[in-house]
């Protein structure tokens, strides 16, 4: 007997009867569409390819290349790619795919882009990807139990539909950039730019440049503008905490150091682990009135004062609200730039944009030749295209007032629809890429169940989502994110916190390590036990398997409890001291030292 694989094109109702002719856990064909070939979409393609058989996968990507934000974002500088990553680059990689070649602790966006582009090439992921194809809508089809996805080919404008069983939205959170809502924007007669829609042909040399915004982007871009422009006037509406680059100082790795990282992978692994521990050790800072938060407050305020060395700026730029309320903005050279002779800092509201520049609430008009808006993104979490569920509801409407997710990855009422970095994912709670990996692994569990049990659809229940939201909102009251800062984490100043997870990244990884089926509304094709099939186990079909595999000399079972599994996974007992807050502690800097000493 050969293993039964239920072929593509089999209707959900046919599947149950087909299953009865084969052994347990027959794999039905699963047809997946993934939206976006940024880091999350690439990872999902990699993992599906690695773990699954009997599937088809199409990744629709609106850009002509992969890499998402790292493909799109270009800031001023030599090649338009002076955008950098403010997370140590060696930890801005997949856990299983290190890169010994990064040139510096904080590498350029070009290097990060190259990493993801090479990842796609190395694992032949491009064969799944259709570039310059934008998903413009998705509608649940009850007959086929999946989505009819509408796609526009951006090369010629043609539109077509493609069906899938499972739709994965990996289109990213921070890519729908927005202009500031300031009256008169259209009347500006100079050159108007948004940092996320950079025009590489613009020459800033000798120009008076205006910069609106002091979020992570504004903080990153000012030190790039300042040396090129004749003058920069930076408009700051609200103070922000500028942290000392997450405890690391910038370090450029020499060719020799990089060769050694490649030659001694264990040294690189130890270096990465040290940084990861440091990033994960920051979480206490995000809880109000805790010692870590108070210590961080004092430490960062001190660092800011030292770098600003200007009483007026210290009063205007050091926030009153808690450290961490807005995303940490590690600034390399930012505070120093504010004090340069060719930089004017204007703190307050811009009342109007005029033909010449910005008219501010101090009554002054500031004329500029080029106005750069580092004003962020639409972070409402509403998908950028309609997603229509079985009862005709559009997710864009369901999330109009507030985006309520199931653990950051799904929405009540939308079966077979999964989201990377959805509302309340841990995007600011610790390391990011490990959280994306955890989400991918969670999705694989769902897809595996879908493929091997005769599941027709799965969606989180409304009760589970609303319980999660109540839990999350209660938690947030104790967190610094609820402080009265204006932040995209709460889509402004007063909204519910939707941008971050109620806990640390490690907390999230543990939270989603197993699927809680009790939270899911699972519907089957036919009899729910059709997956039991004809009574044969899959093992009996495998002539090379040991049919007596459970006979052994001693009890070597894997841990049976949640705690036991976690201790095994986290290698509990193998590390002497994992403590360390990278902002304050020495651990990350020591990681570099240890790595260098070992090279
Ligand atoms: P952001 O954090 O939303 O900051 C937007 C800035 O624009 C704020 O300073 C805001 O002022 C200002 N602004 C918006 N509307 C304005 C108006 N009408 N008048 C005056 N100022 C206005 O956006 P972002 O800096 O682009 O960063 C967004 C996120 O992208 C970051 O939090 C981070 O997650 C990610 N990012 C990551 C990196 C990296 O290297 N990994 C780099 C850049 C960005 P208010 O503060 O007063 O609202």
Boltz pocket constraint, residues with backbone or C-beta under 6 A from the ligand:
constraints:
  - pocket:
      binder: B
      contacts: [[A, 84], [A, 85], [A, 86], [A, 87], [A, 174], [A, 179], [A, 180], [A, 181], [A, 182], [A, 212], [A, 213], [A, 214], [A, 215], [A, 216], [A, 217], [A, 218], [A, 220], [A, 235], [A, 236], [A, 237], [A, 238], [A, 239], [A, 327], [A, 348], [A, 350], [A, 374], [A, 375], [A, 376], [A, 377], [A, 427], [A, 486], [A, 487], [A, 488]]
      max_distance: 6.0
